[in-house]
Amino acid sequence: MIALALALVMTPPAAQDCSAAEIADLLSPSSTPYRLACRAVLDAHAHVRRPVLIEGEDASGAALDCNGGRIGMADRPGTTRLPTVAIWSRQVGQVWSAPRDVTVRRCVILGNVRIWGMGAGGTMSDLREASRRADFTRAAQAAAPSGVTLDAVRIEANGSIPLYVGPGVTRTTVRNSTFAGHSVSTAVYLDAESANAVIENNDFRVRTGREIIAVDGSGANRIVGNRFDLHGRGGVFLYRNCGEDGVIRHQTPSWNRITDNVFRGAAWFRPRLVVVGSREGRRPYCAADAGWPFGSSADDGDAAVGNTVDRNRAL
């Protein structure tokens, strides 16, 4: 009973519906991000002309339903440090405060979405230090957002990766959505130690500089029933990016399910729809994480096992 009581005390209250004043503030044009910690349902075709930041445990349960409207400005593209929509953890002393169970629905997002835990905002020192410990996967997942859902959104990329799922982020769901525009990199990046994402029934029409979805040391994800326009690029690549930024990758790109997807526009020469183990240590920075007896520090290989790749079609 005592343990149950403590658990109830520690559980943050559910987010409330946004007030009229909060909705008005959200819709006020600004270059300063609006901190969303309530549930907002906008009028049809409303336009949020400022970045949206959903940060920390007190934003758990926050939701934004644009009702077909837009977030962002076409002439003010989202960047890595200032995304159009940021769902981030916040560091409080030595502890990371993470939002849970956040939903974004029926929005046209001009730019990008960043879901990030440890290292939010681009600081890599915390990630590097934590990766030197054997419990890094557990620590990264405990520090990261979990249960984020993007439902029936359209992300119009303008250079930056339209959806980045950062280290340790778990249970991200992307469904019934469209990726358009252009990215210098991928359309979706599932980074190290992330897990249990569901990417289902989406249209990938975005032009990319490389493969559409990167699974970098991310495990137990489901990429099912999507439609990819490849424009000559690769489809889904599974690998472990050993040594990048000196961060040891502990988890491997394993136990993922990639099935029932349709790929159009593959390269005529060497078409690559789904590639399991696409790097195997072939990067100049792999030695940057050397010296520890675990993860990519001990073995630069991708070590991808237990993946299911089935019933995918090329048209």
N, C-alpha and C positions, 0 to 999 in steps of 0.2 A: 504493500500500500504506500509506503514511504517513497519507494522508487517511482511508482506511478504518479504520485503527487508532485515529485520533483520534475518529472518529464512534462507534466501539464504546466507547471510554472515556467519552464524553460522554452516552451513552444510559443513562438510569436503569435500575436493575434492575427486573424485573417484580415486581409486588406478590405477596406470599406469602399463603397462607391464614391467616386470623386464628387466633390461639391461643385456647384455652379462656378464659384470663384476659382477653384482649381482647374476646371475645364477652360475658363477664360484665360488663365495664366498660361496653360499649355498651348493655347492657340495664339498667344501674343508673339509676334515675330521677334526673334532675338538670336544672337550668336552664342548665348549662354545656354548650356543644356538645361532642359526642364527635368527635375528630379521627380519621377513618377513613383508613387508608393501606394496608389489607390487604383480602383477599377474604373477606367474611362470608356464610355461609349459615345462616340462622336456622331454628330448629324451627318447625313449623307453628303459626301463630297467636301467635307471639311478639309482644311490644309494646315498641317502642323509645320510652321516655318521656323523650326529650331530643332537642334538635336534633342534626343530623349535619353535620359540616363536612369536606369533602374539598378540601384546599387545597394548592396548590403542586406542583411537579414531582415531589416525593418521594411524592405520592399517586397518581401515574400508574398505571393498571391496577387501581386500587381497585374493588371491587364489593360491592354489597349485595343479596342475594336474601332477601326477607322471607318467602318461602314462604306468602304470603297474609296475613301479619301487618301490623301498623300501625307508623307512625312519627309521633310528635307527640302532642299533647294537645288534645282538643276545647276545653278551657277555657283554653288558652294558645296563641292563634292565631299562626302565623308572620307575621313582619313583614318589611318591606324590609331592615332592618338585621340582623334575626335570623331568617332563614328556617328553615323546618322542615328542608329539605335545601339546603345551600349548596355549590356546586362552584365554587371561587374560585381566582383567581391570587393570589399573595402577592408583595409588593414586597420585593426584597432589594437595598438600596442604590438604584441607578438602574435596576435590571433587574427585570422581572416574571417570576416563576417560575410556570409554568402546568401544571396537571394534564392528562394526555392519556388517552384511552381508558378512561373511567370508565363503569361500568354499574350501573344501579339496576333491579331486576326484582321483579315480583310483590309490590309493596308498596302498601298503602293509606296515602297521605300526607295527613295532616290539616293542611292549610294551604297551603304553597307551596314551589316549587323555584326557586332563583336560580342561574344560570350566568353568571359575570361575570369579566372579565379586568381590564383597566386601569380603575381607578376602583372596584374591589371594595370593598364596605362603604359606598358612598354618597358618596365623595369625588370631586368633579367637576373639581377643579383640574388633575389630571394629564391628563384627557381634553381639557379646554379647551386646555391648552398644546400637547398633541400634535396637535390638530386644526388648529393654525396652520401645520403643515408639510405639504408636498405629498405626503409618503409616509405620511400618516396611516393609510390603510386597511391597508397592509402592517404598520405598527407595531402597530396595534390588534389585528390578527389574530395576530401573533407573540406578543403579551402575553396572549392569551386562551386559555381551555380549548378543546380540540378533541377530537372523537370521543366525546362524551358520549351514552350510549344510555339511554333510559327505555323499558322493555319490559314490557308487561302490568301497568302500574301504574294505580292509581285515585287521582286527586288530588281531595280534597274541600276546595274553596276556602272560605275564611271571611272574605272581604273583599278581601284583597290579590290581585294577579294570580297565578293558580296556577302559571304557568310563564313566567318572564322569561329570555330569552336575550340577554345583554348585548352591548355593543359589541365587535366583532371575533371573537366566538365562532363557530367553524366546525364543520361536520360533526356537528351535533346530530341525533339520531334519536329520534323519538317514535312508537312503533308499538303497536298492539293494546291501547290504553289508553283510560281513561274520565276525563272531566273533569266533576265534579259540584259541587254547592254554589252559592256566589254570589261574584261579583267586582264591585267598584265600577268596574272598568275593563274590560280584555279577559280572555280565557282564556289566550291565548298572545301574547306580545309579542316579535317579532324586531327587535332594535334595530340602530342604525346600524353599518355596516361588517361585520355578521355575514353568513354565507354558507353555502350548501350544507347547509341543514337538510333533513331528510326527515320529514314529518309524514304518517303513512300508517296507514289502517285504524283510526282512533280514533273514539270516540263523544263528542261535545261536548253534554252535557246541562246544563252550568253556566249559571246566569242571570248575565248581564253588564250593566254599565252602558253599554256601547258595543259595537262590533263584536266578533266572537268572536276573530279573529286579526288582529293588526296587523303589517304588513310595512313597517317604517320604515327606509328606506335599506338594506334587506337584499336580497341578490341570490342568484340561482341556487339557489333553494329549490324543493323538490317538496312540494306539498300535495295529496295524491292519495288517493282512495278513502275519505274520511272521511264521517261522518254528523253533521250539525249540527241541533240544535234551537235555533232562533234566538230564540224568544219575542219576536218583533217587532223584534229588533235586526238589525244588518248581519252579513254573513258574513265575508269576507276583504277587507281594505282595504289597498291598496298606496300608499304615499306617502313623502315625505321631510320630516321634521319640522324644517324650517329654523329655526336659531337657538335652539332650546330649550336652556336652561342655558348659552348662549353657545358651544356646541360646533358646529363646522362639520361638516355631513354631506358627506362626499366621495362615497361610493358612492350609486348610485341604486337604486330598487326595480325592478331589471331582470332579465331572463332567468329569471324564476320560472315554474314550471309548476303550474297549478292546474286539475286535471282529475278527472273521475269522482267528484265529491263529490255528496252528497245533502243538500239543505237542506229542513227542515220549519219551519213556523211563521214564514214571512217576513211582514213588515208588509204589510197589504192595500194601503195607500197608499204608493207609492214603495218597493217592495221592492228591497233592495240586497243581492244575494248576493255578487258579486265586483266590486269597484270598483277599477279601475286608474287611479291619479292622483287620489286622493280629496281632496287638500288644495290643491295648486298655490299654495302660499305664503299661504294665507288664515289666518294666525295673527298675533296682535299682537306676538309675540316674534321674528319672522323677522329683524328688523334687529339682534338681539343678537349676531349673528356677522359683521356687516359689516366690510369693510376688507381682505379678502384675495382674490386673483384665482383662486380655485378653489372647487369644491363649492357648497354652498348659500350661501356668502358672496357668490359671484359671481352666482348665479341661484337665486331662491327656489322655482322650479318643481320639481315632482316628477321630471320627466325619466325617466319609466318607459318603457322600450323593451324589445322582444324577449320580452315575457311571453306565455305560452300559456295561454289560458283556454278549456277545451273539455269537452264531454260532462258538464257539471254539471247536476243536475236539481233542480227545486223541486217538492215534494210538498205 
